[in-house]
């Protein structure tokens, strides 16, 4: 019996102790990662411009609100993703008000009347920098005729010079 207990003691002494895993460093990395993700996801308030247009650069002080978006590309004009007119046709047309833009903006305005009845209707225009101002003037005139009194032109923000 004594030999059996000696054997057990010898086996217990010869076992190598496996060190425990230190999770402090891992927790620090995960904490930093979560902090990074939270701060960057909360501050994303800019409009995303599609690849087919290049916005002009400007120094702006306020960020745009989420409003109705009119996208003007060299090929087409879209209101909230709905195709309303062909850009070459609007350029050739001598009228200042584009009925397709006006009608779609009125439809968008009637959708949002319940939630934002007290606010002034706004529209953001995302236009390629190569678009002539005469076309932008028609888009803005169509917007004001649909009752949108605040019109913003989306630009790429440059660093302000101090």
N, C-alpha and C positions, 0 to 999 in steps of 0.2 A: 503494500500500500504506500509505503514511503517512496518507493521508486516511482510510482505513478504520480504522486504529488510533486516530486522533484522534476519530473518530465514536464508537468504543466507549468511549473515556475520557470523552467529553462525556456520553454516555448514562449511564454509571456515576455521574458526578457529579450529574446531574439527578434521579436516582431518589430519591424520598423514602423515608426509612427509617421503617418501621412499628415503633412501640415494642412490645415484648413484653408479654404479659398478666401482670400481677402476681397470683399465686395466693395470696399470704400472707393477705390478708383473707378470701378465700373459705375457706381451710383453717381459719382461726380460727372462723368461723361454723359450719362443719361439726363441728368439735371440740366447741364449746359445745352444739350440738344433740345430738350423740351422748351427751355427758355428761348432759344433761338427761333424755334418754329412758332411759338406763340407771338413773339414780337414781330416777326416778318409777315405772318398771315394776317394780323390785325391791321397793318398799315397799308394794305394793298387797295387804295381807293382810286387809282388811275384807270382811265379807259384804255382798253387794249385795242390798238389799231390793227386791222387786218394786214396781211402781208402784201396785198396788192396796192396799198396806198402808202405814201411817204408823207408824214405830217411835217409842216414847216416848224422851224425852231423859234422859240420866243422865251422871254423871261416872264413868268407868271407868278402871281403871289397866292392865288387861291386855287384849291383843287376843284375839279368839276363835280357836281352832284350827279346822282343817278337820275337821268331824265330820258326823254325820248331822243333816240339817236338817228340822225340822218347821215348816211354814208354815201359820199360822192366819189366814185371811182372814174377812171377815164372811159369805162364802158357803160356803167349803169348808176342809177340813183336808187338807194334803198332806204326805207323808213322802218326801223325796228326789224330789219332783216327781210322786209317785204319789198320786192321789186316794184317800183312805181313808174319809172321812166328810163329811157335810154339817154345817156349823156349827149351823144351827137345830135339826137333829135331835139333835145331841149336847147342846145346851143344854136341850132338852125332856126328854131321857132322864135318869131319876133315878140311874142307876148311875154309879159313880165311874170305873171302868175302861172305856175305849173299846176294844172288841175289834179294830176296824179298825186303830187306831194301834198297839196292842200287837203284832198279828200282823205288820204291815209292819216294825216296829222289830226284831222277832225275825228276820225274813227278812234285813234289812240287817245285823244282828249276825252271822248265820251266814255271810254273804258275806265279812266282814272278819276273821274269826277267824284265818286263817293269817298275815296280815301284822302284826296288832296284838294278838296273844294276851296279851302282858304288860301292855298298857295298860288302864286302866279305861274302859269304854265311855262315850262322851259324846254328848250331843245338844244342839243349839242350837235354841231355839224362837224363830221370827220371828213375832210377833203384832202385829196392828194395835193401836194404843193404845186403841181403842174396845171391844176385846174384854173382856168381863167376867172378873173374876178366877176366878169359879166354873168357867168353861170352861178357863182356863189350869191350874187345879188338876186338872181331869180329864185334861188332856194330860200334865201332870207325873206324875200317879199312874199313867197308862198307861205312861209311859216307865220309871218305876221298877219296875213289874211285869214289864216286858220285860228287866230287868237293867241298865238304864242308870242308874248311880248318880250321874253328874255331869250336871246339867242347867243350861244357861246360857240366859238370856233376852237376846236381841239388843236393843240400844238404840242411839240416836244419841249419839255422844260429844260432850259439852259441854266447854268449856274449864274446867279446874279453877280454883277461886278460891283465890288465895294470901293 
